[in-house]
């Protein structure tokens, strides 16, 4: 059992080494492909037409100063386009911010309206409760007055009877 275990371990180590080597080769290959893609992208990006004005349609000879002026004009155009895109983006962000502020204001107005409405309901409820209590108190007062009247009448009726022997 010990010898077979050692041979299996040796086989395992050999397979592991083989896989490590293959992995390293593939990593190098991958790195090379990445560099090739970057070079191709730089090559394509670097080539831009200079957009030189050709009024006559024939062969035109440009001096280095004219070529530089054309390049500067092209760069200025690109920068103007980028500036325009940036302004457009900022304007869009401002619109979104304004809409968000309007939404928040609307939500706040709605919340204030709900709060005022609930306060009015509570106030009406309190007033109606006070009116009900006042009615009940008035009814109690009337009942007490009626009882006092009845007791006074009853006493008046009782007094003359007790005075008669």
C-alpha positions as CSV (number, residue, x, y, z in Angstrom):
1,X,0.0,0.0,0.0
2,X,2.9,2.4,0.7
3,X,4.5,1.9,-2.7
4,X,1.3,2.3,-4.7
5,X,0.5,5.5,-2.7
6,X,4.0,6.9,-3.6
7,X,3.5,6.1,-7.3
8,X,0.1,7.8,-7.2
9,X,1.5,10.8,-5.6
10,X,4.3,11.0,-8.2
11,X,1.6,10.8,-11.0
12,X,-0.4,13.5,-9.2
13,X,2.7,15.7,-9.0
14,X,3.5,15.2,-12.6
15,X,-0.1,16.1,-13.7
16,X,0.0,19.2,-11.4
17,X,3.3,20.3,-12.9
18,X,1.9,19.8,-16.4
19,X,-1.2,21.8,-15.6
20,X,1.0,24.6,-14.1
21,X,3.1,24.8,-17.2
22,X,0.1,24.8,-19.5
23,X,-1.4,27.6,-17.4
24,X,1.8,29.7,-17.6
25,X,1.9,29.2,-21.4
26,X,-1.7,30.3,-21.7
27,X,-1.1,33.3,-19.5
28,X,1.8,34.4,-21.7
29,X,-0.2,33.8,-24.9
30,X,-3.1,35.8,-23.4
31,X,-0.8,38.7,-22.4
32,X,0.6,38.8,-26.0
33,X,-2.9,38.9,-27.5
34,X,-3.8,41.7,-25.2
35,X,-0.8,43.7,-26.3
36,X,-1.6,43.0,-29.9
37,X,-5.1,44.3,-29.5
38,X,-3.8,47.4,-27.7
39,X,-1.4,48.1,-30.6
40,X,-4.1,47.6,-33.2
41,X,-6.4,50.0,-31.3
42,X,-3.6,52.6,-31.1
43,X,-2.8,52.2,-34.7
44,X,-6.5,52.7,-35.7
45,X,-7.0,55.6,-33.3
46,X,-3.9,57.4,-34.4
47,X,-5.0,57.6,-38.0
48,X,-7.4,60.4,-38.5
49,X,-8.0,62.3,-41.7
50,X,-6.8,65.9,-41.4
51,X,-9.8,67.3,-43.2
52,X,-7.8,69.6,-45.4
53,X,-9.7,72.1,-47.5
54,X,-9.1,71.4,-51.2
55,X,-10.8,74.2,-53.3
56,X,-9.3,73.5,-56.6
57,X,-9.5,69.8,-56.9
58,X,-6.0,69.4,-58.0
59,X,-2.7,68.7,-56.3
60,X,-2.1,71.0,-53.3
61,X,1.2,71.5,-51.5
62,X,0.9,72.3,-47.9
63,X,3.6,73.9,-45.9
64,X,4.3,72.6,-42.4
65,X,2.8,75.7,-40.9
66,X,-0.5,75.1,-42.9
67,X,-0.5,71.5,-41.8
68,X,-0.1,72.6,-38.2
69,X,-2.8,75.2,-38.6
70,X,-5.2,72.5,-40.0
71,X,-4.3,70.1,-37.1
72,X,-5.0,72.9,-34.6
73,X,-8.3,73.7,-36.3
74,X,-9.3,70.0,-36.2
75,X,-8.4,69.8,-32.5
76,X,-10.4,73.0,-31.8
77,X,-13.4,71.4,-33.6
78,X,-13.1,68.2,-31.5
79,X,-12.8,70.3,-28.3
80,X,-15.8,72.3,-29.3
81,X,-17.8,69.1,-29.9
82,X,-16.7,67.7,-26.5
83,X,-17.6,71.0,-24.8
84,X,-21.1,70.9,-26.5
85,X,-21.6,67.3,-25.4
86,X,-20.6,68.2,-21.9
87,X,-22.9,71.2,-21.8
88,X,-25.7,69.0,-23.1
89,X,-25.0,66.5,-20.4
90,X,-24.9,69.2,-17.7
91,X,-28.2,70.7,-19.0
92,X,-29.8,67.2,-18.8
93,X,-28.5,66.8,-15.2
94,X,-30.0,70.2,-14.3
95,X,-33.3,69.2,-15.8
96,X,-33.3,66.0,-13.8
97,X,-32.4,67.9,-10.6
98,X,-35.2,70.4,-11.3
99,X,-37.7,67.5,-11.8
100,X,-36.5,65.9,-8.6
101,X,-37.0,69.2,-6.7
102,X,-40.5,69.5,-8.2
103,X,-41.4,65.9,-7.2
104,X,-40.1,66.6,-3.6
105,X,-42.1,69.8,-3.4
106,X,-45.2,68.1,-4.7
107,X,-44.8,65.3,-2.1
108,X,-44.3,67.9,0.6
109,X,-47.4,69.8,-0.4
110,X,-49.4,66.5,-0.4
111,X,-48.0,65.7,3.0
112,X,-48.9,69.2,4.3
113,X,-52.4,68.9,2.8
114,X,-52.9,65.5,4.5
115,X,-51.7,66.9,7.8
116,X,-54.0,69.9,7.6
117,X,-56.9,67.7,6.7
118,X,-56.3,65.4,9.6
119,X,-56.0,68.4,11.9
120,X,-59.3,69.8,10.6
121,X,-61.0,66.4,11.1
122,X,-59.6,66.2,14.7
123,X,-60.8,69.7,15.4
124,X,-64.3,69.0,14.0
125,X,-64.4,65.8,16.0
126,X,-63.4,67.7,19.2
127,X,-66.0,70.4,18.5
128,X,-68.7,67.9,17.9
129,X,-67.7,66.1,21.1
130,X,-67.9,69.4,23.0
131,X,-71.3,70.1,21.5
132,X,-72.5,66.6,22.5
133,X,-71.1,67.1,26.0
134,X,-72.8,70.5,26.2
135,X,-76.1,69.0,25.1
136,X,-75.8,66.2,27.6
137,X,-75.0,68.7,30.4
138,X,-77.9,70.9,29.3
139,X,-80.2,67.8,29.4
140,X,-78.8,66.9,32.9
141,X,-79.3,70.5,34.0
142,X,-82.9,70.5,32.7
143,X,-83.6,67.2,34.4
144,X,-82.2,68.6,37.7
145,X,-84.4,71.7,37.4
146,X,-87.4,69.6,36.6
147,X,-86.7,67.4,39.6
148,X,-86.2,70.5,41.8
149,X,-89.6,71.9,40.5
150,X,-91.3,68.6,41.1
151,X,-89.8,68.4,44.6
152,X,-90.9,72.0,45.3
153,X,-94.4,71.2,44.1
154,X,-94.5,68.1,46.0
155,X,-93.4,69.9,49.2
156,X,-96.0,72.6,48.6
157,X,-98.6,70.0,48.3
158,X,-97.4,68.2,51.3
159,X,-97.2,71.2,53.5
160,X,-100.8,72.2,53.4
161,X,-101.8,68.7,54.1
162,X,-99.7,68.5,57.2
163,X,-101.0,71.9,58.5
164,X,-104.5,70.6,58.4
165,X,-105.2,68.5,61.5
